[in-house]
Amino acid sequence: MRGRSPIFIATFYIILGLFITYLASNSVGRNGWNFFSVLLVALAAYDFFMAIRFLMLRKTIKNMQKKD
């Protein structure tokens, strides 16, 4: 069985990052900046970082396939 494509995984991370950003925004609006809000922002940043890495992986795979 083949693994998921990098585009699928990147899309998943982007959607997850947007959802967590929404939660962080609501948390800051209700309670101000607290530990939970900062944790959510850090988690969202990690999700966006992973999405970018998978998009770069896709580009690398495409370049390797072109060479062959």
N, CA, C and O of each residue as an XYZ file, in Angstrom:
272
protein
N       0.839     -1.172      0.000
C       0.000      0.000      0.000
C       0.890      1.244      0.000
O       1.836      1.351      0.781
N       0.570      2.168     -0.882
C       1.354      3.395     -0.989
C       1.008      4.361      0.126
O      -0.099      4.353      0.663
N       1.974      5.187      0.458
C       1.742      6.218      1.462
C       0.968      7.384      0.860
O       0.744      7.432     -0.349
N       0.575      8.294      1.686
C      -0.143      9.484      1.239
C       0.810     10.412      0.490
O       2.012     10.427      0.755
N       0.271     11.173     -0.430
C       1.093     12.112     -1.190
C       1.463     13.300     -0.299
O       0.745     13.621      0.649
N       2.583     13.944     -0.610
C       2.984     15.111      0.178
C       1.957     16.246      0.114
O       1.816     17.001      1.076
N       1.243     16.374     -1.000
C       0.226     17.428     -1.112
C      -0.918     17.159     -0.144
O      -1.415     18.084      0.500
N      -1.337     15.909     -0.034
C      -2.412     15.553      0.893
C      -2.004     15.865      2.332
O      -2.780     16.441      3.095
N      -0.796     15.485      2.691
C      -0.325     15.708      4.055
C      -0.166     17.203      4.332
O      -0.517     17.673      5.415
N       0.368     17.962      3.348
C       0.518     19.406      3.518
C      -0.841     20.073      3.683
O      -0.994     20.973      4.508
N      -1.822     19.639      2.908
C      -3.174     20.195      3.034
C      -3.747     19.914      4.411
O      -4.376     20.779      5.021
N      -3.526     18.701      4.897
C      -3.990     18.348      6.239
C      -3.371     19.256      7.287
O      -4.067     19.745      8.176
N      -2.051     19.485      7.187
C      -1.371     20.345      8.159
C      -1.854     21.792      8.066
O      -1.975     22.465      9.089
N      -2.128     22.275      6.863
C      -2.623     23.650      6.715
C      -3.991     23.788      7.350
O      -4.245     24.757      8.066
N      -4.885     22.827      7.100
C      -6.219     22.883      7.693
C      -6.128     22.803      9.215
O      -6.811     23.543      9.922
N      -5.286     21.905      9.713
C      -5.098     21.783     11.152
C      -4.526     23.075     11.743
O      -4.959     23.514     12.808
N      -3.566     23.676     11.063
C      -2.984     24.935     11.531
C      -3.994     26.063     11.555
O      -3.989     26.881     12.475
N      -4.868     26.118     10.546
C      -5.907     27.146     10.529
C      -6.893     26.951     11.678
O      -7.305     27.918     12.318
N      -7.267     25.703     11.936
C      -8.185     25.416     13.025
C      -7.579     25.787     14.380
O      -8.250     26.375     15.228
N      -6.324     25.443     14.572
C      -5.661     25.749     15.842
C      -5.464     27.263     15.984
O      -5.548     27.797     17.090
N      -5.202     27.955     14.870
C      -5.100     29.414     14.914
C      -6.429     30.031     15.329
O      -6.460     30.992     16.097
N      -7.517     29.483     14.824
C      -8.849     29.950     15.210
C      -9.070     29.755     16.719
O      -9.557     30.652     17.406
N      -8.705     28.578     17.214
C      -8.850     28.319     18.654
C      -7.990     29.275     19.483
O      -8.431     29.773     20.519
N      -6.772     29.528     19.026
C      -5.887     30.437     19.748
C      -6.451     31.853     19.750
O      -6.378     32.556     20.758
N      -7.006     32.262     18.629
C      -7.592     33.598     18.539
C      -8.760     33.742     19.510
O      -8.880     34.758     20.195
N      -9.607     32.744     19.568
C     -10.716     32.784     20.522
C     -10.220     32.780     21.961
O     -10.771     33.482     22.810
N      -9.200     32.007     22.239
C      -8.659     31.936     23.590
C      -8.082     33.278     24.024
O      -8.280     33.703     25.163
N      -7.371     33.943     23.123
C      -6.800     35.253     23.454
C      -7.912     36.277     23.633
O      -7.830     37.131     24.516
N      -8.951     36.203     22.805
C     -10.061     37.134     22.924
C     -10.819     36.998     24.232
O     -11.298     37.989     24.783
N     -10.927     35.791     24.723
C     -11.677     35.556     25.966
C     -10.841     35.777     27.217
O     -11.281     36.443     28.154
N      -9.636     35.219     27.234
C      -8.844     35.190     28.460
C      -7.562     36.007     28.401
O      -6.866     36.129     29.409
N      -7.240     36.561     27.259
C      -5.955     37.239     27.109
C      -4.858     36.204     26.872
O      -5.120     35.016     26.688
N      -3.633     36.694     26.884
C      -2.510     35.793     26.634
C      -2.187     35.011     27.908
O      -1.787     35.581     28.923
N      -2.368     33.702     27.828
C      -1.975     32.826     28.927
C      -1.177     31.661     28.340
O      -0.920     31.627     27.136
N      -0.795     30.730     29.169
C       0.028     29.618     28.707
C      -0.652     28.816     27.607
O      -0.007     28.428     26.633
N      -1.941     28.565     27.751
C      -2.680     27.769     26.764
C      -2.703     28.475     25.409
O      -2.563     27.826     24.372
N      -2.880     29.797     25.407
C      -2.898     30.556     24.150
C      -1.544     30.478     23.448
O      -1.473     30.276     22.236
N      -0.495     30.638     24.208
C       0.854     30.567     23.630
C       1.134     29.166     23.107
O       1.751     29.008     22.053
N       0.690     28.159     23.826
C       0.862     26.780     23.378
C       0.130     26.537     22.052
O       0.663     25.881     21.157
N      -1.072     27.059     21.931
C      -1.826     26.899     20.685
C      -1.140     27.612     19.518
O      -1.086     27.081     18.409
N      -0.624     28.795     19.764
C       0.081     29.530     18.710
C       1.337     28.763     18.274
O       1.632     28.678     17.082
N       2.061     28.215     19.227
C       3.256     27.437     18.900
C       2.885     26.183     18.106
O       3.583     25.821     17.159
N       1.818     25.538     18.478
C       1.372     24.349     17.759
C       0.938     24.695     16.336
O       1.228     23.946     15.403
N       0.255     25.806     16.164
C      -0.151     26.239     14.828
C       1.073     26.560     13.971
O       1.114     26.211     12.791
N       2.056     27.214     14.553
C       3.285     27.531     13.819
C       3.992     26.251     13.382
O       4.507     26.176     12.267
N       4.018     25.254     14.246
C       4.619     23.962     13.898
C       3.864     23.309     12.740
O       4.484     22.746     11.838
N       2.543     23.379     12.757
C       1.749     22.790     11.676
C       2.042     23.477     10.343
O       2.185     22.807      9.320
N       2.131     24.801     10.346
C       2.439     25.513      9.106
C       3.857     25.196      8.630
O       4.101     25.077      7.430
N       4.781     25.060      9.564
C       6.150     24.687      9.217
C       6.191     23.307      8.556
O       6.884     23.111      7.558
N       5.450     22.362      9.115
C       5.418     21.015      8.539
C       4.775     21.024      7.150
O       5.207     20.286      6.264
N       3.760     21.842      6.960
C       3.118     21.951      5.648
C       4.121     22.454      4.611
O       4.177     21.938      3.495
N       4.899     23.445      4.976
C       5.911     23.977      4.055
C       6.950     22.919      3.741
O       7.388     22.801      2.596
N       7.348     22.153      4.736
C       8.336     21.082      4.496
C       7.802     20.032      3.531
O       8.543     19.549      2.675
N       6.524     19.671      3.656
C       5.962     18.681      2.739
C       5.805     19.247      1.334
O       5.948     18.511      0.357
N       5.516     20.533      1.213
C       5.458     21.138     -0.114
C       6.843     21.175     -0.761
O       6.976     20.969     -1.967
N       7.868     21.436      0.043
C       9.232     21.405     -0.480
C       9.637     19.984     -0.861
O      10.359     19.781     -1.837
N       9.171     19.003     -0.090
C       9.444     17.608     -0.419
C       8.831     17.246     -1.763
O       9.449     16.543     -2.562
N       7.615     17.725     -2.013
C       6.961     17.456     -3.288
C       7.776     18.031     -4.440
O       7.934     17.388     -5.478
N       8.294     19.249     -4.255
C       9.107     19.876     -5.295
C      10.375     19.066     -5.550
O      10.784     18.891     -6.698
N      10.989     18.579     -4.493
C      12.192     17.767     -4.637
C      11.892     16.464     -5.377
O      12.669     16.047     -6.236
N      10.788     15.831     -5.055
C      10.406     14.593     -5.734
C      10.155     14.851     -7.213
O      10.575     14.066     -8.062
N       9.471     15.949     -7.525
C       9.207     16.301     -8.930
C      10.522     16.518     -9.688
O      10.672     16.053    -10.817
N      11.470     17.220     -9.068
C      12.763     17.450     -9.717
C      13.524     16.154     -9.938
O      14.183     15.989    -10.964
N      13.440     15.233     -8.986
C      14.120     13.941     -9.141
C      13.483     13.122    -10.254
O      14.184     12.426    -10.989
N      12.168     13.197    -10.388
C      11.487     12.468    -11.456
C      11.800     13.054    -12.826
O      11.853     12.320    -13.814
N      12.009     14.367    -12.899
C      12.370     15.010    -14.169
C      13.722     14.536    -14.668
O      13.919     14.341    -15.867
N      14.665     14.350    -13.728
C      16.016     13.941    -14.102
C      16.037     12.543    -14.702
O      16.864     12.258    -15.567
N      15.153     11.681    -14.264
C      15.150     10.290    -14.753
C      14.473     10.159    -16.056
O      14.386      9.058    -16.599
